[in-house]
Amino acid sequence: MDKIAAANKINEFLAAVVTHGGLRLKYRIMVDPPLADQRDWEKPDILVDFTGPDSPLLLDRGGELLRALELLALEMLRLHSGEHEKISFDCQNQRSLRLQELRMAATVAAEKVRQTGAPYHFAPMSSRERRMVHLALRDEADLHTESDGEGSRRCVVVYPKDYKPAHPAPRR
């Protein structure tokens, strides 16, 4: 991926969206952005950071519009799903706040699994967020994580290391 060409395409796309959408937003596109301490697991090649009076619109409903704009940019650039982490859209530091939230949720889930011996199922989340949970728990020797489900219902499950289900699923 040519980062400068990709950043220019994102700029053209966002200029049209902001102008034609009548949005009161400004954005800054950074190629190879410096890593803030909260971005230690997310190292995008291109970071788009939004500010402005209409920022709450981007963050409403759990950042739905922000994620939608990011997804449209990824589709426009024709990036394969394995390259999606190369582009990151953020607004009012929402990404690092969400990362902190996921880390805390992973810690709570780990303790719950240790106390009960039963698997813990997270709510469905994006592949990027699932990756953050897997990374948050990767050093826990007494646990293991897996993604389960299909499509938009895919979630992370935290298991005790040697967990065996009472009734194994039938083989297909």
MARDREN-604635 format. One record per residue (C-alpha): residue number from 1; residue in three letters; x, y, z. Coordinates in pm, whole numbers, always signed. Example, Ala and Ser with C-alpha at 12.3 -4.5 7.8 and 13.67 -1.06 7.14 Angstrom:
2
(1 'ALA' (+1230 -450 +780))
(2 'SER' (+1367 -106 +714))
//
This chain:
172
(1 'MET' (+0 +0 +0))
(2 'ASP' (+134 +341 -99))
(3 'LYS' (+64 +532 +224))
(4 'ILE' (+80 +881 +72))
(5 'ALA' (-155 +787 -215))
(6 'ALA' (-391 +618 +35))
(7 'ALA' (-387 +927 +261))
(8 'ASN' (-467 +1148 -40))
(9 'LYS' (-760 +924 -138))
(10 'ILE' (-891 +931 +220))
(11 'ASN' (-862 +1311 +216))
(12 'GLU' (-1064 +1337 -108))
(13 'PHE' (-1328 +1103 +32))
(14 'LEU' (-1358 +1283 +366))
(15 'ALA' (-1359 +1630 +207))
(16 'ALA' (-1662 +1525 +0))
(17 'VAL' (-1839 +1363 +298))
(18 'VAL' (-1781 +1658 +530))
(19 'THR' (-1870 +1921 +267))
(20 'HIS' (-2174 +1750 +113))
(21 'GLY' (-2290 +1618 +450))
(22 'GLY' (-2282 +1968 +595))
(23 'LEU' (-2077 +1839 +888))
(24 'ARG' (-1892 +2079 +1114))
(25 'LEU' (-1583 +1863 +1142))
(26 'LYS' (-1213 +1901 +1090))
(27 'TYR' (-979 +1609 +1047))
(28 'ARG' (-608 +1551 +1045))
(29 'ILE' (-456 +1264 +847))
(30 'MET' (-124 +1139 +983))
(31 'VAL' (+96 +893 +794))
(32 'ASP' (+309 +682 +1031))
(33 'PRO' (+170 +862 +1338))
(34 'PRO' (+371 +871 +1660))
(35 'LEU' (+247 +605 +1900))
(36 'ALA' (+76 +725 +2214))
(37 'ASP' (+113 +493 +2513))
(38 'GLN' (-248 +374 +2473))
(39 'ARG' (-186 +274 +2110))
(40 'ASP' (+71 +7 +2194))
(41 'TRP' (-147 -264 +2037))
(42 'GLU' (-272 -51 +1752))
(43 'LYS' (-1 +70 +1519))
(44 'PRO' (-181 +213 +1216))
(45 'ASP' (+9 +332 +910))
(46 'ILE' (-253 +607 +868))
(47 'LEU' (-444 +771 +1153))
(48 'VAL' (-735 +1005 +1085))
(49 'ASP' (-828 +1218 +1385))
(50 'PHE' (-1153 +1418 +1386))
(51 'THR' (-1244 +1728 +1588))
(52 'GLY' (-1518 +1988 +1573))
(53 'PRO' (-1871 +2072 +1690))
(54 'ASP' (-2023 +1765 +1519))
(55 'SER' (-1783 +1519 +1688))
(56 'PRO' (-2068 +1380 +1903))
(57 'LEU' (-2239 +1260 +1582))
(58 'LEU' (-1935 +1043 +1505))
(59 'LEU' (-1932 +899 +1856))
(60 'ASP' (-2306 +842 +1898))
(61 'ARG' (-2421 +480 +1932))
(62 'GLY' (-2077 +354 +2029))
(63 'GLY' (-1896 +534 +1748))
(64 'GLU' (-2115 +384 +1475))
(65 'LEU' (-2066 +668 +1224))
(66 'LEU' (-1691 +685 +1292))
(67 'ARG' (-1660 +309 +1227))
(68 'ALA' (-1879 +339 +915))
(69 'LEU' (-1657 +612 +769))
(70 'GLU' (-1351 +401 +846))
(71 'LEU' (-1508 +97 +680))
(72 'LEU' (-1599 +301 +370))
(73 'ALA' (-1240 +425 +349))
(74 'LEU' (-1110 +67 +377))
(75 'GLU' (-1348 -46 +100))
(76 'MET' (-1252 +251 -119))
(77 'LEU' (-884 +159 -79))
(78 'ARG' (-968 -207 -148))
(79 'LEU' (-768 -330 +150))
(80 'HIS' (-788 -697 +240))
(81 'SER' (-926 -772 +588))
(82 'GLY' (-573 -856 +707))
(83 'GLU' (-470 -499 +629))
(84 'HIS' (-760 -323 +805))
(85 'GLU' (-547 -237 +1109))
(86 'LYS' (-330 -17 +885))
(87 'ILE' (-599 +255 +880))
(88 'SER' (-751 +394 +1199))
(89 'PHE' (-1013 +666 +1247))
(90 'ASP' (-1043 +835 +1587))
(91 'CYS' (-1233 +1120 +1747))
(92 'GLN' (-1182 +1273 +2092))
(93 'ASN' (-945 +987 +2186))
(94 'GLN' (-1233 +738 +2161))
(95 'ARG' (-1003 +457 +2043))
(96 'SER' (-774 +463 +2344))
(97 'LEU' (-1071 +498 +2580))
(98 'ARG' (-1228 +191 +2418))
(99 'LEU' (-896 +7 +2445))
(100 'GLN' (-881 +81 +2819))
(101 'GLU' (-1242 -37 +2851))
(102 'LEU' (-1163 -364 +2670))
(103 'ARG' (-854 -423 +2885))
(104 'MET' (-1058 -376 +3203))
(105 'ALA' (-1335 -603 +3070))
(106 'ALA' (-1073 -870 +2987))
(107 'THR' (-934 -850 +3341))
(108 'VAL' (-1282 -884 +3492))
(109 'ALA' (-1363 -1178 +3260))
(110 'ALA' (-1037 -1351 +3354))
(111 'GLU' (-1118 -1325 +3726))
(112 'LYS' (-1470 -1453 +3666))
(113 'VAL' (-1338 -1756 +3475))
(114 'ARG' (-1085 -1827 +3751))
(115 'GLN' (-1354 -1806 +4021))
(116 'THR' (-1622 -2011 +3843))
(117 'GLY' (-1418 -2243 +3620))
(118 'ALA' (-1676 -2171 +3348))
(119 'PRO' (-1615 -2000 +3011))
(120 'TYR' (-1698 -1630 +2979))
(121 'HIS' (-1862 -1507 +2658))
(122 'PHE' (-1815 -1143 +2561))
(123 'ALA' (-2083 -960 +2365))
(124 'PRO' (-2027 -959 +1986))
(125 'MET' (-1762 -714 +1871))
(126 'SER' (-1556 -616 +1568))
(127 'SER' (-1248 -815 +1466))
(128 'ARG' (-1027 -529 +1583))
(129 'GLU' (-1186 -527 +1929))
(130 'ARG' (-1171 -908 +1951))
(131 'ARG' (-800 -886 +1875))
(132 'MET' (-757 -638 +2163))
(133 'VAL' (-921 -881 +2408))
(134 'HIS' (-707 -1171 +2283))
(135 'LEU' (-394 -956 +2325))
(136 'ALA' (-500 -838 +2672))
(137 'LEU' (-518 -1201 +2789))
(138 'ARG' (-232 -1354 +2590))
(139 'ASP' (+4 -1374 +2890))
(140 'GLU' (-247 -1543 +3122))
(141 'ALA' (-100 -1896 +3142))
(142 'ASP' (-409 -2042 +3316))
(143 'LEU' (-654 -1920 +3047))
(144 'HIS' (-704 -1931 +2673))
(145 'THR' (-925 -1731 +2438))
(146 'GLU' (-1107 -1816 +2118))
(147 'SER' (-1336 -1630 +1883))
(148 'ASP' (-1675 -1792 +1839))
(149 'GLY' (-1980 -1728 +1621))
(150 'GLU' (-2032 -1599 +1271))
(151 'GLY' (-2038 -1255 +1112))
(152 'SER' (-2171 -973 +1329))
(153 'ARG' (-2240 -1220 +1613))
(154 'ARG' (-1873 -1320 +1647))
(155 'CYS' (-1742 -1281 +2002))
(156 'VAL' (-1450 -1375 +2228))
(157 'VAL' (-1480 -1660 +2475))
(158 'VAL' (-1237 -1691 +2767))
(159 'TYR' (-1177 -2048 +2888))
(160 'PRO' (-982 -2205 +3173))
(161 'LYS' (-663 -2352 +3020))
(162 'ASP' (-773 -2718 +3038))
(163 'TYR' (-1148 -2665 +2995))
(164 'LYS' (-1348 -2961 +2864))
(165 'PRO' (-1717 -2902 +2785))
(166 'ALA' (-1964 -3130 +2965))
(167 'HIS' (-2125 -3223 +2631))
(168 'PRO' (-1885 -3193 +2339))
(169 'ALA' (-2035 -3049 +2021))
(170 'PRO' (-2112 -3313 +1757))
(171 'ARG' (-1859 -3336 +1475))
(172 'ARG' (-1979 -3246 +1127))
//
